[in-house]
Amino acid sequence: MRWVRFLPAVLAALTDCLVTFIVRANQQDYPDGVIIFQAVMFLAALAVAAPQHWVRFSAFLLLIAGAFITGFSVGVFYVPTVIAAAFSVSRE
């Protein structure tokens, strides 16, 4: 069940695609802040699969903070990623 470690990264990639489609539909120019946010959330979700405990825990906290700071604009789409990261971190 090693694929469970990478489940948050897969969900983050799918969420990034969804957010890209939604933001592009509502705005003509794609904001730089959203690109940076998506990169940070994807890298944090990928870091949840790291073998070091402190890296996994720090990445999990970063995912939670990113989802709550952005609120209902795009952060609500990352809730499944945060849940999968919590499951992945709690398994070890």
Sine and cosine of phi, psi and omega as CSV:
sin_phi,cos_phi,sin_psi,cos_psi,sin_omega,cos_omega
0.00,0.00,0.67,0.74,0.04,-1.00
-0.95,0.31,-0.35,0.94,-0.02,-1.00
-0.93,0.36,-0.34,0.94,0.01,-1.00
-0.91,0.42,-0.51,0.86,0.02,-1.00
-0.90,0.45,-0.54,0.84,-0.06,-1.00
-0.99,-0.13,0.05,1.00,0.02,-1.00
-0.87,0.49,-0.67,0.74,0.06,-1.00
-0.88,0.48,-0.59,0.81,0.01,-1.00
-0.93,0.38,-0.62,0.78,0.04,-1.00
-0.91,0.41,-0.69,0.72,0.03,-1.00
-0.91,0.42,-0.61,0.79,0.03,-1.00
-0.91,0.42,-0.63,0.78,0.04,-1.00
-0.91,0.42,-0.68,0.73,0.05,-1.00
-0.90,0.43,-0.63,0.77,0.03,-1.00
-0.91,0.41,-0.63,0.78,0.05,-1.00
-0.87,0.50,-0.65,0.76,0.04,-1.00
-0.90,0.43,-0.69,0.72,0.01,-1.00
-0.89,0.46,-0.71,0.71,0.01,-1.00
-0.90,0.43,-0.62,0.79,0.03,-1.00
-0.88,0.48,-0.71,0.70,0.02,-1.00
-0.90,0.44,-0.66,0.76,-0.03,-1.00
-0.94,0.35,-0.70,0.72,-0.01,-1.00
-0.93,0.38,-0.65,0.76,0.02,-1.00
-0.91,0.41,-0.50,0.87,0.02,-1.00
-0.96,0.30,-0.49,0.87,-0.07,-1.00
-0.99,-0.14,-0.35,0.94,-0.02,-1.00
-0.73,-0.69,0.61,-0.79,-0.01,-1.00
-0.96,0.27,-0.70,0.72,0.03,-1.00
-0.98,-0.18,0.67,-0.74,-0.07,-1.00
-1.00,0.09,0.88,-0.47,-0.09,-1.00
-0.91,0.41,0.61,-0.79,0.01,-1.00
-0.91,0.41,-0.54,0.84,0.00,-1.00
-0.89,0.46,-0.58,0.81,0.01,-1.00
-0.94,0.34,-0.61,0.79,0.04,-1.00
-0.90,0.45,-0.70,0.71,0.02,-1.00
-0.90,0.44,-0.68,0.73,0.02,-1.00
-0.88,0.48,-0.69,0.73,0.00,-1.00
-0.90,0.43,-0.64,0.77,0.01,-1.00
-0.91,0.41,-0.67,0.74,0.00,-1.00
-0.91,0.41,-0.68,0.73,-0.01,-1.00
-0.92,0.39,-0.62,0.78,0.03,-1.00
-0.92,0.38,-0.69,0.73,0.01,-1.00
-0.92,0.40,-0.59,0.81,0.06,-1.00
-0.92,0.39,-0.64,0.77,0.04,-1.00
-0.92,0.40,-0.56,0.83,0.06,-1.00
-0.95,0.32,-0.56,0.83,0.01,-1.00
-0.95,0.33,-0.30,0.95,0.06,-1.00
-0.90,0.45,-0.40,0.91,0.01,-1.00
-1.00,0.09,0.01,1.00,-0.03,-1.00
-0.92,0.39,0.48,-0.88,-0.03,-1.00
-0.97,0.24,-0.36,0.93,-0.01,-1.00
-0.98,0.18,0.70,-0.71,-0.05,-1.00
-0.92,0.39,-0.64,0.77,-0.05,-1.00
-0.93,0.36,-0.52,0.86,0.04,-1.00
-0.94,0.34,-0.69,0.73,0.02,-1.00
-0.88,0.47,-0.70,0.72,-0.03,-1.00
-0.92,0.39,-0.67,0.74,0.03,-1.00
-0.90,0.44,-0.65,0.76,0.03,-1.00
-0.91,0.41,-0.61,0.79,0.04,-1.00
-0.90,0.44,-0.68,0.74,0.05,-1.00
-0.90,0.44,-0.61,0.79,0.04,-1.00
-0.91,0.41,-0.62,0.79,0.06,-1.00
-0.90,0.43,-0.69,0.72,0.02,-1.00
-0.89,0.46,-0.72,0.69,-0.01,-1.00
-0.89,0.46,-0.67,0.74,0.00,-1.00
-0.90,0.43,-0.63,0.78,0.00,-1.00
-0.94,0.35,-0.59,0.81,-0.04,-1.00
-0.99,0.10,-0.50,0.87,-0.01,-1.00
-0.93,0.37,-0.67,0.74,-0.02,-1.00
-0.97,0.24,-0.33,0.94,0.09,-1.00
0.93,0.37,-0.69,-0.73,-0.10,-0.99
-1.00,0.02,0.03,1.00,0.02,-1.00
-0.94,0.35,-0.89,0.45,0.09,-1.00
-0.75,-0.66,-0.17,0.99,-0.06,-1.00
-0.92,0.38,-0.47,0.88,-0.02,-1.00
-0.93,0.38,-0.41,0.91,0.04,-1.00
-0.95,0.32,-0.34,0.94,-0.04,-1.00
-1.00,-0.02,0.06,1.00,0.02,-1.00
-0.87,0.49,-0.70,0.71,0.07,-1.00
-0.88,0.48,-0.55,0.84,0.05,-1.00
-0.91,0.42,-0.67,0.74,0.01,-1.00
-0.91,0.40,-0.65,0.76,0.03,-1.00
-0.90,0.43,-0.69,0.73,0.04,-1.00
-0.91,0.42,-0.58,0.81,0.05,-1.00
-0.93,0.38,-0.63,0.78,0.05,-1.00
-0.90,0.44,-0.65,0.76,0.04,-1.00
-0.90,0.43,-0.67,0.74,-0.02,-1.00
-0.92,0.38,-0.64,0.77,0.01,-1.00
-0.95,0.32,-0.59,0.80,-0.06,-1.00
-0.97,0.24,-0.29,0.96,-0.01,-1.00
-0.95,0.31,-0.31,0.95,-0.07,-1.00
-0.86,-0.52,0.00,0.00,0.00,0.00
